[in-house]
Amino acid sequence: MKKIGKLLTGLAAAAVLAVVVLANSVVITRQNEYTVVRQFGEVVGVQSNPGVSFKIPFVQSTATLPNTVLLYDLPISDVITQDKKTMVADSFALWKIADPVLFIQTLNGSVSNAESRLSTIVYNSMKNIISSRTQTDVISGRDGELAADIRDGVGDTLDQYGIQLIAVETKHLDLPDDNKEAVYQRMISERNNIAASYTAQGESEAQKIRSETDREVQVMLSEAQAQAEVLIAEGEAEYMNILSDAYSDPAKAEFYSFVRALDAAKASLSGGGNTLLLSKDSPLAQLFYQAQ
């Protein structure tokens, strides 16, 4: 019985030892991480694919590093443009660990150390790019051109640390608070000058249109007056022709004189009067005498 007990105890101890050894041998790598295997402090392997792997128990140890895109919010900093205008930049960088071994060798596998290098290198690129542009160019480049140039300015500097820089974006790029009011006033003044220029151009065009219209009206009036003068002259000429024709024929002349005498008499009797006094020598009286 004692032998059986010892045997069972030995088997149990062996089973526990086997479980402990197995537990220290199995390595589980998740989807969003690297598993780094060390042996006596030296990196001997990196598992980047998710799944189960094995290591030497009690001899090798494991640690994890993020295997995903990381976001680092850069400290807000001042930058100076080519035309000596100070601007406040608030940016962030997207990055990931591309080479875990190199990352560990150069940065001791520390994400905070990596962010410190990112801050320095990205800021230097941003400072160089913005200092080569005027403030107007910096503002107009916010459609993606500025960020692309900053990313290109970093180049492959971060490769030596096993870091891949994916993108740099500016969340906020503005003037310092003490400069904003002066800039706003200058912008208002510039807009007022532009508005005044447009108003002056409009007034000039309006005056030109009014002048052209007045000239056209004067031309039309002159042409109408000339045409009226021609018509009046033609009418008077026709009138004189009619008179000449009438007086050239004795019969027509006598009748015409008679009609004119009647018209003159009618005009003299206007206003309610019914008596017409004529001297015997009056041409009108002579006409009436002849009519008798």
ChimeraX commands (.cxc) that place a marker at each C-alpha (Angstrom):
marker #1 position 0.00,0.00,0.00 radius 0.5
marker #1 position 2.85,2.33,0.80 radius 0.5
marker #1 position 4.38,1.71,-2.61 radius 0.5
marker #1 position 1.07,2.45,-4.30 radius 0.5
marker #1 position 0.72,5.69,-2.29 radius 0.5
marker #1 position 4.21,6.75,-3.22 radius 0.5
marker #1 position 3.49,5.92,-6.83 radius 0.5
marker #1 position 0.32,7.98,-6.83 radius 0.5
marker #1 position 2.11,10.85,-5.15 radius 0.5
marker #1 position 4.86,10.69,-7.72 radius 0.5
marker #1 position 2.35,10.63,-10.55 radius 0.5
marker #1 position 0.51,13.61,-9.11 radius 0.5
marker #1 position 3.76,15.54,-8.70 radius 0.5
marker #1 position 4.72,14.65,-12.24 radius 0.5
marker #1 position 1.34,15.79,-13.51 radius 0.5
marker #1 position 1.63,19.11,-11.66 radius 0.5
marker #1 position 5.14,19.57,-12.99 radius 0.5
marker #1 position 3.94,18.76,-16.49 radius 0.5
marker #1 position 1.16,21.32,-16.20 radius 0.5
marker #1 position 3.60,23.96,-14.94 radius 0.5
marker #1 position 6.08,23.18,-17.71 radius 0.5
marker #1 position 3.33,23.25,-20.33 radius 0.5
marker #1 position 1.98,26.54,-18.97 radius 0.5
marker #1 position 5.44,28.05,-19.21 radius 0.5
marker #1 position 5.93,26.67,-22.71 radius 0.5
marker #1 position 2.77,27.88,-24.42 radius 0.5
marker #1 position 2.78,31.35,-25.97 radius 0.5
marker #1 position -0.50,32.92,-27.13 radius 0.5
marker #1 position -0.19,35.80,-29.60 radius 0.5
marker #1 position -3.25,38.03,-30.05 radius 0.5
marker #1 position -4.43,39.78,-33.20 radius 0.5
marker #1 position -3.13,43.27,-32.36 radius 0.5
marker #1 position 0.26,42.50,-30.78 radius 0.5
marker #1 position 3.74,41.16,-31.29 radius 0.5
marker #1 position 5.08,38.50,-28.95 radius 0.5
marker #1 position 8.80,38.96,-28.26 radius 0.5
marker #1 position 10.72,35.90,-26.99 radius 0.5
marker #1 position 13.88,36.58,-24.94 radius 0.5
marker #1 position 16.52,34.23,-23.72 radius 0.5
marker #1 position 18.80,35.56,-21.01 radius 0.5
marker #1 position 17.68,39.06,-21.99 radius 0.5
marker #1 position 18.46,38.69,-25.70 radius 0.5
marker #1 position 15.69,38.66,-28.26 radius 0.5
marker #1 position 15.64,35.26,-29.94 radius 0.5
marker #1 position 12.29,35.42,-31.70 radius 0.5
marker #1 position 9.26,37.51,-32.56 radius 0.5
marker #1 position 5.81,36.09,-33.20 radius 0.5
marker #1 position 3.71,38.48,-35.31 radius 0.5
marker #1 position 0.95,36.15,-36.46 radius 0.5
marker #1 position -1.92,35.50,-34.06 radius 0.5
marker #1 position -2.10,31.99,-32.62 radius 0.5
marker #1 position -0.34,29.58,-30.27 radius 0.5
marker #1 position 3.43,28.93,-30.26 radius 0.5
marker #1 position 5.94,27.46,-27.81 radius 0.5
marker #1 position 9.07,28.53,-25.96 radius 0.5
marker #1 position 11.59,26.88,-23.68 radius 0.5
marker #1 position 10.11,27.01,-20.19 radius 0.5
marker #1 position 12.03,28.75,-17.41 radius 0.5
marker #1 position 14.76,29.70,-19.87 radius 0.5
marker #1 position 12.91,31.91,-22.27 radius 0.5
marker #1 position 10.54,34.76,-21.37 radius 0.5
marker #1 position 8.00,36.68,-23.44 radius 0.5
marker #1 position 6.77,40.26,-23.68 radius 0.5
marker #1 position 4.30,41.98,-26.00 radius 0.5
marker #1 position 4.39,45.06,-28.17 radius 0.5
marker #1 position 1.44,46.69,-29.99 radius 0.5
marker #1 position 1.01,45.49,-33.56 radius 0.5
marker #1 position -1.49,48.13,-34.66 radius 0.5
marker #1 position -1.62,51.74,-35.80 radius 0.5
marker #1 position -0.96,54.05,-32.87 radius 0.5
marker #1 position -1.91,57.69,-32.48 radius 0.5
marker #1 position 0.43,60.18,-30.85 radius 0.5
marker #1 position -0.87,63.64,-30.05 radius 0.5
marker #1 position 2.09,65.99,-30.47 radius 0.5
marker #1 position 2.52,68.83,-27.94 radius 0.5
marker #1 position 1.08,72.17,-29.07 radius 0.5
marker #1 position 3.98,74.30,-30.32 radius 0.5
marker #1 position 4.74,77.61,-32.01 radius 0.5
marker #1 position 6.08,77.75,-35.56 radius 0.5
marker #1 position 7.22,80.76,-37.59 radius 0.5
marker #1 position 6.37,81.25,-41.26 radius 0.5
marker #1 position 8.64,82.62,-43.97 radius 0.5
marker #1 position 7.12,86.09,-43.57 radius 0.5
marker #1 position 7.89,86.01,-39.83 radius 0.5
marker #1 position 4.33,85.28,-38.67 radius 0.5
marker #1 position 3.96,83.13,-35.56 radius 0.5
marker #1 position 1.40,80.32,-35.71 radius 0.5
marker #1 position 0.28,77.75,-33.15 radius 0.5
marker #1 position 0.32,74.15,-34.42 radius 0.5
marker #1 position -1.64,71.32,-32.81 radius 0.5
marker #1 position -0.89,68.07,-34.65 radius 0.5
marker #1 position -0.93,64.30,-34.31 radius 0.5
marker #1 position 0.99,61.44,-35.90 radius 0.5
marker #1 position -0.15,57.96,-36.90 radius 0.5
marker #1 position 2.58,55.35,-36.56 radius 0.5
marker #1 position 3.26,51.69,-35.94 radius 0.5
marker #1 position 6.09,49.38,-34.95 radius 0.5
marker #1 position 7.43,47.92,-38.20 radius 0.5
marker #1 position 10.51,46.12,-36.82 radius 0.5
marker #1 position 10.06,44.93,-33.21 radius 0.5
marker #1 position 13.68,43.81,-32.84 radius 0.5
marker #1 position 15.10,47.14,-33.97 radius 0.5
marker #1 position 12.49,48.92,-31.84 radius 0.5
marker #1 position 13.70,47.05,-28.78 radius 0.5
marker #1 position 17.39,47.56,-29.56 radius 0.5
marker #1 position 17.15,51.32,-30.12 radius 0.5
marker #1 position 14.27,52.38,-27.89 radius 0.5
marker #1 position 14.32,49.61,-25.30 radius 0.5
marker #1 position 10.89,48.55,-26.51 radius 0.5
marker #1 position 9.31,51.62,-24.89 radius 0.5
marker #1 position 6.35,53.34,-26.55 radius 0.5
marker #1 position 7.01,56.49,-24.51 radius 0.5
marker #1 position 10.58,56.60,-25.84 radius 0.5
marker #1 position 9.21,56.22,-29.36 radius 0.5
marker #1 position 6.77,59.09,-28.82 radius 0.5
marker #1 position 9.60,61.30,-27.60 radius 0.5
marker #1 position 11.55,60.65,-30.84 radius 0.5
marker #1 position 8.40,61.19,-32.88 radius 0.5
marker #1 position 7.79,64.52,-31.19 radius 0.5
marker #1 position 11.27,65.80,-31.97 radius 0.5
marker #1 position 11.54,64.54,-35.54 radius 0.5
marker #1 position 8.03,65.47,-36.66 radius 0.5
marker #1 position 8.25,68.92,-35.06 radius 0.5
marker #1 position 11.56,69.62,-36.82 radius 0.5
marker #1 position 10.02,68.65,-40.16 radius 0.5
marker #1 position 6.95,70.79,-39.47 radius 0.5
marker #1 position 9.11,73.75,-38.46 radius 0.5
marker #1 position 11.23,73.46,-41.62 radius 0.5
marker #1 position 8.24,73.12,-43.95 radius 0.5
marker #1 position 6.25,76.00,-42.43 radius 0.5
marker #1 position 9.30,78.28,-42.20 radius 0.5
marker #1 position 9.74,77.92,-45.98 radius 0.5
marker #1 position 6.20,79.17,-46.69 radius 0.5
marker #1 position 4.28,82.39,-46.16 radius 0.5
marker #1 position 1.35,82.43,-43.80 radius 0.5
marker #1 position -1.04,82.58,-46.75 radius 0.5
marker #1 position 0.55,79.50,-48.32 radius 0.5
marker #1 position 0.40,77.62,-45.02 radius 0.5
marker #1 position -3.32,78.35,-44.65 radius 0.5
marker #1 position -4.10,77.45,-48.27 radius 0.5
marker #1 position -2.14,74.20,-47.89 radius 0.5
marker #1 position -4.47,72.84,-45.24 radius 0.5
marker #1 position -6.23,70.70,-47.88 radius 0.5
marker #1 position -3.63,67.95,-47.40 radius 0.5
marker #1 position -0.61,69.43,-49.15 radius 0.5
marker #1 position 0.97,70.70,-45.92 radius 0.5
marker #1 position 0.56,67.36,-44.12 radius 0.5
marker #1 position 2.03,65.47,-47.07 radius 0.5
marker #1 position 5.04,67.77,-47.18 radius 0.5
marker #1 position 5.64,67.34,-43.44 radius 0.5
marker #1 position 5.46,63.57,-43.85 radius 0.5
marker #1 position 7.92,63.73,-46.76 radius 0.5
marker #1 position 10.18,65.95,-44.67 radius 0.5
marker #1 position 10.51,63.18,-42.07 radius 0.5
marker #1 position 11.53,60.77,-44.82 radius 0.5
marker #1 position 13.05,57.51,-43.54 radius 0.5
marker #1 position 14.50,59.02,-40.36 radius 0.5
marker #1 position 12.34,56.84,-38.14 radius 0.5
marker #1 position 13.31,53.62,-39.91 radius 0.5
marker #1 position 16.41,53.36,-37.72 radius 0.5
marker #1 position 14.11,52.91,-34.72 radius 0.5
marker #1 position 11.92,50.27,-36.35 radius 0.5
marker #1 position 9.07,52.79,-36.64 radius 0.5
marker #1 position 6.84,53.37,-39.66 radius 0.5
marker #1 position 5.32,56.86,-39.81 radius 0.5
marker #1 position 1.98,56.57,-41.58 radius 0.5
marker #1 position 0.71,60.15,-41.54 radius 0.5
marker #1 position 0.99,63.54,-39.89 radius 0.5
marker #1 position -2.11,65.73,-39.61 radius 0.5
marker #1 position -2.71,69.19,-38.14 radius 0.5
marker #1 position -5.81,69.41,-35.99 radius 0.5
marker #1 position -5.43,73.12,-35.42 radius 0.5
marker #1 position -3.19,75.74,-37.02 radius 0.5
marker #1 position -3.96,79.24,-35.86 radius 0.5
marker #1 position -2.51,82.54,-34.74 radius 0.5
marker #1 position -1.51,83.27,-31.16 radius 0.5
marker #1 position -4.30,84.93,-29.19 radius 0.5
marker #1 position -2.44,88.24,-28.89 radius 0.5
marker #1 position -2.09,88.47,-32.69 radius 0.5
marker #1 position -5.60,87.49,-33.69 radius 0.5
marker #1 position -7.25,90.86,-33.14 radius 0.5
marker #1 position -4.67,92.73,-35.22 radius 0.5
marker #1 position -4.95,90.18,-38.01 radius 0.5
marker #1 position -8.74,90.32,-37.92 radius 0.5
marker #1 position -8.66,94.12,-38.16 radius 0.5
marker #1 position -6.24,93.91,-41.09 radius 0.5
marker #1 position -8.47,91.38,-42.82 radius 0.5
marker #1 position -11.51,93.62,-42.27 radius 0.5
marker #1 position -9.59,96.59,-43.69 radius 0.5
marker #1 position -8.51,94.57,-46.72 radius 0.5
marker #1 position -12.08,93.40,-47.32 radius 0.5
marker #1 position -13.35,96.99,-47.00 radius 0.5
marker #1 position -10.75,98.14,-49.53 radius 0.5
marker #1 position -11.82,95.40,-51.92 radius 0.5
marker #1 position -15.50,96.35,-51.42 radius 0.5
marker #1 position -14.67,100.02,-52.07 radius 0.5
marker #1 position -12.79,99.05,-55.22 radius 0.5
marker #1 position -15.78,97.04,-56.46 radius 0.5
marker #1 position -18.10,99.93,-55.62 radius 0.5
marker #1 position -15.90,102.39,-57.50 radius 0.5
marker #1 position -15.78,100.07,-60.50 radius 0.5
marker #1 position -19.55,99.74,-60.38 radius 0.5
marker #1 position -20.01,103.52,-60.21 radius 0.5
marker #1 position -17.62,103.97,-63.12 radius 0.5
marker #1 position -19.51,101.42,-65.21 radius 0.5
marker #1 position -22.84,103.03,-64.23 radius 0.5
marker #1 position -21.56,106.48,-65.21 radius 0.5
marker #1 position -20.30,105.10,-68.51 radius 0.5
marker #1 position -23.69,103.50,-69.20 radius 0.5
marker #1 position -25.50,106.74,-68.28 radius 0.5
marker #1 position -23.20,108.77,-70.54 radius 0.5
marker #1 position -23.69,106.40,-73.44 radius 0.5
marker #1 position -27.46,106.44,-72.88 radius 0.5
marker #1 position -27.55,110.26,-72.73 radius 0.5
marker #1 position -25.50,110.43,-75.92 radius 0.5
marker #1 position -27.83,107.99,-77.67 radius 0.5
marker #1 position -30.85,110.01,-76.48 radius 0.5
marker #1 position -29.29,113.22,-77.79 radius 0.5
marker #1 position -28.54,111.57,-81.12 radius 0.5
marker #1 position -32.11,110.27,-81.34 radius 0.5
marker #1 position -33.53,113.70,-80.42 radius 0.5
marker #1 position -31.28,115.39,-82.96 radius 0.5
marker #1 position -32.33,112.95,-85.65 radius 0.5
marker #1 position -36.00,113.40,-84.71 radius 0.5
marker #1 position -35.63,117.20,-84.71 radius 0.5
marker #1 position -33.93,117.08,-88.08 radius 0.5
marker #1 position -36.63,114.83,-89.45 radius 0.5
marker #1 position -39.30,117.18,-88.04 radius 0.5
marker #1 position -37.61,120.16,-89.67 radius 0.5
marker #1 position -37.57,118.32,-92.97 radius 0.5
marker #1 position -41.26,117.45,-92.64 radius 0.5
marker #1 position -42.14,121.05,-91.69 radius 0.5
marker #1 position -40.16,122.38,-94.65 radius 0.5
marker #1 position -41.84,119.89,-96.94 radius 0.5
marker #1 position -45.24,120.87,-95.54 radius 0.5
marker #1 position -44.58,124.56,-95.98 radius 0.5
marker #1 position -43.32,123.95,-99.49 radius 0.5
marker #1 position -46.45,121.98,-100.25 radius 0.5
marker #1 position -48.52,124.77,-98.72 radius 0.5
marker #1 position -46.82,127.37,-100.89 radius 0.5
marker #1 position -47.32,125.16,-103.93 radius 0.5
marker #1 position -51.03,124.94,-103.15 radius 0.5
marker #1 position -51.28,128.74,-102.73 radius 0.5
marker #1 position -49.31,129.32,-105.89 radius 0.5
marker #1 position -51.55,126.92,-107.77 radius 0.5
marker #1 position -54.65,128.59,-106.35 radius 0.5
marker #1 position -53.59,132.15,-107.20 radius 0.5
marker #1 position -52.38,131.18,-110.65 radius 0.5
marker #1 position -55.97,130.30,-111.71 radius 0.5
marker #1 position -58.33,133.36,-111.59 radius 0.5
marker #1 position -61.35,131.22,-110.80 radius 0.5
marker #1 position -59.60,129.46,-107.96 radius 0.5
marker #1 position -58.08,132.75,-106.73 radius 0.5
marker #1 position -61.49,134.43,-106.53 radius 0.5
marker #1 position -63.00,131.49,-104.70 radius 0.5
marker #1 position -60.02,131.28,-102.36 radius 0.5
marker #1 position -60.27,135.00,-101.58 radius 0.5
marker #1 position -63.96,134.58,-100.90 radius 0.5
marker #1 position -63.34,131.70,-98.47 radius 0.5
marker #1 position -60.60,133.65,-96.71 radius 0.5
marker #1 position -62.93,136.64,-96.36 radius 0.5
marker #1 position -65.57,134.42,-94.79 radius 0.5
marker #1 position -63.03,133.01,-92.38 radius 0.5
marker #1 position -61.92,136.52,-91.41 radius 0.5
marker #1 position -65.53,137.59,-90.91 radius 0.5
marker #1 position -66.21,134.51,-88.81 radius 0.5
marker #1 position -63.19,135.26,-86.67 radius 0.5
marker #1 position -64.33,138.87,-86.18 radius 0.5
marker #1 position -67.77,137.73,-85.01 radius 0.5
marker #1 position -66.45,135.34,-82.37 radius 0.5
marker #1 position -67.05,136.04,-78.68 radius 0.5
marker #1 position -70.82,136.58,-78.94 radius 0.5
marker #1 position -70.81,139.64,-81.28 radius 0.5
marker #1 position -73.29,139.68,-84.24 radius 0.5
marker #1 position -72.34,142.96,-85.94 radius 0.5
marker #1 position -69.52,143.48,-88.37 radius 0.5
marker #1 position -68.58,147.04,-89.31 radius 0.5
marker #1 position -66.52,147.49,-92.44 radius 0.5
marker #1 position -65.43,150.58,-94.33 radius 0.5
marker #1 position -66.36,150.81,-97.95 radius 0.5
marker #1 position -62.72,150.71,-98.90 radius 0.5
marker #1 position -62.02,147.53,-96.90 radius 0.5
marker #1 position -60.92,144.62,-99.10 radius 0.5
marker #1 position -63.37,142.47,-97.21 radius 0.5
marker #1 position -66.25,144.88,-98.06 radius 0.5
marker #1 position -65.14,144.99,-101.67 radius 0.5
marker #1 position -65.33,141.25,-101.75 radius 0.5
marker #1 position -68.88,141.25,-100.47 radius 0.5
marker #1 position -69.84,144.00,-102.96 radius 0.5
marker #1 position -68.44,141.85,-105.76 radius 0.5
marker #1 position -70.40,138.90,-104.47 radius 0.5
marker #1 position -73.60,140.91,-104.88 radius 0.5
marker link #1:1,2 radius 0.2
marker link #1:2,3 radius 0.2
marker link #1:3,4 radius 0.2
marker link #1:4,5 radius 0.2
marker link #1:5,6 radius 0.2
marker link #1:6,7 radius 0.2
marker link #1:7,8 radius 0.2
marker link #1:8,9 radius 0.2
marker link #1:9,10 radius 0.2
marker link #1:10,11 radius 0.2
marker link #1:11,12 radius 0.2
marker link #1:12,13 radius 0.2
marker link #1:13,14 radius 0.2
marker link #1:14,15 radius 0.2
marker link #1:15,16 radius 0.2
marker link #1:16,17 radius 0.2
marker link #1:17,18 radius 0.2
marker link #1:18,19 radius 0.2
marker link #1:19,20 radius 0.2
marker link #1:20,21 radius 0.2
marker link #1:21,22 radius 0.2
marker link #1:22,23 radius 0.2
marker link #1:23,24 radius 0.2
marker link #1:24,25 radius 0.2
marker link #1:25,26 radius 0.2
marker link #1:26,27 radius 0.2
marker link #1:27,28 radius 0.2
marker link #1:28,29 radius 0.2
marker link #1:29,30 radius 0.2
marker link #1:30,31 radius 0.2
marker link #1:31,32 radius 0.2
marker link #1:32,33 radius 0.2
marker link #1:33,34 radius 0.2
marker link #1:34,35 radius 0.2
marker link #1:35,36 radius 0.2
marker link #1:36,37 radius 0.2
marker link #1:37,38 radius 0.2
marker link #1:38,39 radius 0.2
marker link #1:39,40 radius 0.2
marker link #1:40,41 radius 0.2
marker link #1:41,42 radius 0.2
marker link #1:42,43 radius 0.2
marker link #1:43,44 radius 0.2
marker link #1:44,45 radius 0.2
marker link #1:45,46 radius 0.2
marker link #1:46,47 radius 0.2
marker link #1:47,48 radius 0.2
marker link #1:48,49 radius 0.2
marker link #1:49,50 radius 0.2
marker link #1:50,51 radius 0.2
marker link #1:51,52 radius 0.2
marker link #1:52,53 radius 0.2
marker link #1:53,54 radius 0.2
marker link #1:54,55 radius 0.2
marker link #1:55,56 radius 0.2
marker link #1:56,57 radius 0.2
marker link #1:57,58 radius 0.2
marker link #1:58,59 radius 0.2
marker link #1:59,60 radius 0.2
marker link #1:60,61 radius 0.2
marker link #1:61,62 radius 0.2
marker link #1:62,63 radius 0.2
marker link #1:63,64 radius 0.2
marker link #1:64,65 radius 0.2
marker link #1:65,66 radius 0.2
marker link #1:66,67 radius 0.2
marker link #1:67,68 radius 0.2
marker link #1:68,69 radius 0.2
marker link #1:69,70 radius 0.2
marker link #1:70,71 radius 0.2
marker link #1:71,72 radius 0.2
marker link #1:72,73 radius 0.2
marker link #1:73,74 radius 0.2
marker link #1:74,75 radius 0.2
marker link #1:75,76 radius 0.2
marker link #1:76,77 radius 0.2
marker link #1:77,78 radius 0.2
marker link #1:78,79 radius 0.2
marker link #1:79,80 radius 0.2
marker link #1:80,81 radius 0.2
marker link #1:81,82 radius 0.2
marker link #1:82,83 radius 0.2
marker link #1:83,84 radius 0.2
marker link #1:84,85 radius 0.2
marker link #1:85,86 radius 0.2
marker link #1:86,87 radius 0.2
marker link #1:87,88 radius 0.2
marker link #1:88,89 radius 0.2
marker link #1:89,90 radius 0.2
marker link #1:90,91 radius 0.2
marker link #1:91,92 radius 0.2
marker link #1:92,93 radius 0.2
marker link #1:93,94 radius 0.2
marker link #1:94,95 radius 0.2
marker link #1:95,96 radius 0.2
marker link #1:96,97 radius 0.2
marker link #1:97,98 radius 0.2
marker link #1:98,99 radius 0.2
marker link #1:99,100 radius 0.2
marker link #1:100,101 radius 0.2
marker link #1:101,102 radius 0.2
marker link #1:102,103 radius 0.2
marker link #1:103,104 radius 0.2
marker link #1:104,105 radius 0.2
marker link #1:105,106 radius 0.2
marker link #1:106,107 radius 0.2
marker link #1:107,108 radius 0.2
marker link #1:108,109 radius 0.2
marker link #1:109,110 radius 0.2
marker link #1:110,111 radius 0.2
marker link #1:111,112 radius 0.2
marker link #1:112,113 radius 0.2
marker link #1:113,114 radius 0.2
marker link #1:114,115 radius 0.2
marker link #1:115,116 radius 0.2
marker link #1:116,117 radius 0.2
marker link #1:117,118 radius 0.2
marker link #1:118,119 radius 0.2
marker link #1:119,120 radius 0.2
marker link #1:120,121 radius 0.2
marker link #1:121,122 radius 0.2
marker link #1:122,123 radius 0.2
marker link #1:123,124 radius 0.2
marker link #1:124,125 radius 0.2
marker link #1:125,126 radius 0.2
marker link #1:126,127 radius 0.2
marker link #1:127,128 radius 0.2
marker link #1:128,129 radius 0.2
marker link #1:129,130 radius 0.2
marker link #1:130,131 radius 0.2
marker link #1:131,132 radius 0.2
marker link #1:132,133 radius 0.2
marker link #1:133,134 radius 0.2
marker link #1:134,135 radius 0.2
marker link #1:135,136 radius 0.2
marker link #1:136,137 radius 0.2
marker link #1:137,138 radius 0.2
marker link #1:138,139 radius 0.2
marker link #1:139,140 radius 0.2
marker link #1:140,141 radius 0.2
marker link #1:141,142 radius 0.2
marker link #1:142,143 radius 0.2
marker link #1:143,144 radius 0.2
marker link #1:144,145 radius 0.2
marker link #1:145,146 radius 0.2
marker link #1:146,147 radius 0.2
marker link #1:147,148 radius 0.2
marker link #1:148,149 radius 0.2
marker link #1:149,150 radius 0.2
marker link #1:150,151 radius 0.2
marker link #1:151,152 radius 0.2
marker link #1:152,153 radius 0.2
marker link #1:153,154 radius 0.2
marker link #1:154,155 radius 0.2
marker link #1:155,156 radius 0.2
marker link #1:156,157 radius 0.2
marker link #1:157,158 radius 0.2
marker link #1:158,159 radius 0.2
marker link #1:159,160 radius 0.2
marker link #1:160,161 radius 0.2
marker link #1:161,162 radius 0.2
marker link #1:162,163 radius 0.2
marker link #1:163,164 radius 0.2
marker link #1:164,165 radius 0.2
marker link #1:165,166 radius 0.2
marker link #1:166,167 radius 0.2
marker link #1:167,168 radius 0.2
marker link #1:168,169 radius 0.2
marker link #1:169,170 radius 0.2
marker link #1:170,171 radius 0.2
marker link #1:171,172 radius 0.2
marker link #1:172,173 radius 0.2
marker link #1:173,174 radius 0.2
marker link #1:174,175 radius 0.2
marker link #1:175,176 radius 0.2
marker link #1:176,177 radius 0.2
marker link #1:177,178 radius 0.2
marker link #1:178,179 radius 0.2
marker link #1:179,180 radius 0.2
marker link #1:180,181 radius 0.2
marker link #1:181,182 radius 0.2
marker link #1:182,183 radius 0.2
marker link #1:183,184 radius 0.2
marker link #1:184,185 radius 0.2
marker link #1:185,186 radius 0.2
marker link #1:186,187 radius 0.2
marker link #1:187,188 radius 0.2
marker link #1:188,189 radius 0.2
marker link #1:189,190 radius 0.2
marker link #1:190,191 radius 0.2
marker link #1:191,192 radius 0.2
marker link #1:192,193 radius 0.2
marker link #1:193,194 radius 0.2
marker link #1:194,195 radius 0.2
marker link #1:195,196 radius 0.2
marker link #1:196,197 radius 0.2
marker link #1:197,198 radius 0.2
marker link #1:198,199 radius 0.2
marker link #1:199,200 radius 0.2
marker link #1:200,201 radius 0.2
marker link #1:201,202 radius 0.2
marker link #1:202,203 radius 0.2
marker link #1:203,204 radius 0.2
marker link #1:204,205 radius 0.2
marker link #1:205,206 radius 0.2
marker link #1:206,207 radius 0.2
marker link #1:207,208 radius 0.2
marker link #1:208,209 radius 0.2
marker link #1:209,210 radius 0.2
marker link #1:210,211 radius 0.2
marker link #1:211,212 radius 0.2
marker link #1:212,213 radius 0.2
marker link #1:213,214 radius 0.2
marker link #1:214,215 radius 0.2
marker link #1:215,216 radius 0.2
marker link #1:216,217 radius 0.2
marker link #1:217,218 radius 0.2
marker link #1:218,219 radius 0.2
marker link #1:219,220 radius 0.2
marker link #1:220,221 radius 0.2
marker link #1:221,222 radius 0.2
marker link #1:222,223 radius 0.2
marker link #1:223,224 radius 0.2
marker link #1:224,225 radius 0.2
marker link #1:225,226 radius 0.2
marker link #1:226,227 radius 0.2
marker link #1:227,228 radius 0.2
marker link #1:228,229 radius 0.2
marker link #1:229,230 radius 0.2
marker link #1:230,231 radius 0.2
marker link #1:231,232 radius 0.2
marker link #1:232,233 radius 0.2
marker link #1:233,234 radius 0.2
marker link #1:234,235 radius 0.2
marker link #1:235,236 radius 0.2
marker link #1:236,237 radius 0.2
marker link #1:237,238 radius 0.2
marker link #1:238,239 radius 0.2
marker link #1:239,240 radius 0.2
marker link #1:240,241 radius 0.2
marker link #1:241,242 radius 0.2
marker link #1:242,243 radius 0.2
marker link #1:243,244 radius 0.2
marker link #1:244,245 radius 0.2
marker link #1:245,246 radius 0.2
marker link #1:246,247 radius 0.2
marker link #1:247,248 radius 0.2
marker link #1:248,249 radius 0.2
marker link #1:249,250 radius 0.2
marker link #1:250,251 radius 0.2
marker link #1:251,252 radius 0.2
marker link #1:252,253 radius 0.2
marker link #1:253,254 radius 0.2
marker link #1:254,255 radius 0.2
marker link #1:255,256 radius 0.2
marker link #1:256,257 radius 0.2
marker link #1:257,258 radius 0.2
marker link #1:258,259 radius 0.2
marker link #1:259,260 radius 0.2
marker link #1:260,261 radius 0.2
marker link #1:261,262 radius 0.2
marker link #1:262,263 radius 0.2
marker link #1:263,264 radius 0.2
marker link #1:264,265 radius 0.2
marker link #1:265,266 radius 0.2
marker link #1:266,267 radius 0.2
marker link #1:267,268 radius 0.2
marker link #1:268,269 radius 0.2
marker link #1:269,270 radius 0.2
marker link #1:270,271 radius 0.2
marker link #1:271,272 radius 0.2
marker link #1:272,273 radius 0.2
marker link #1:273,274 radius 0.2
marker link #1:274,275 radius 0.2
marker link #1:275,276 radius 0.2
marker link #1:276,277 radius 0.2
marker link #1:277,278 radius 0.2
marker link #1:278,279 radius 0.2
marker link #1:279,280 radius 0.2
marker link #1:280,281 radius 0.2
marker link #1:281,282 radius 0.2
marker link #1:282,283 radius 0.2
marker link #1:283,284 radius 0.2
marker link #1:284,285 radius 0.2
marker link #1:285,286 radius 0.2
marker link #1:286,287 radius 0.2
marker link #1:287,288 radius 0.2
marker link #1:288,289 radius 0.2
marker link #1:289,290 radius 0.2
marker link #1:290,291 radius 0.2
marker link #1:291,292 radius 0.2
view
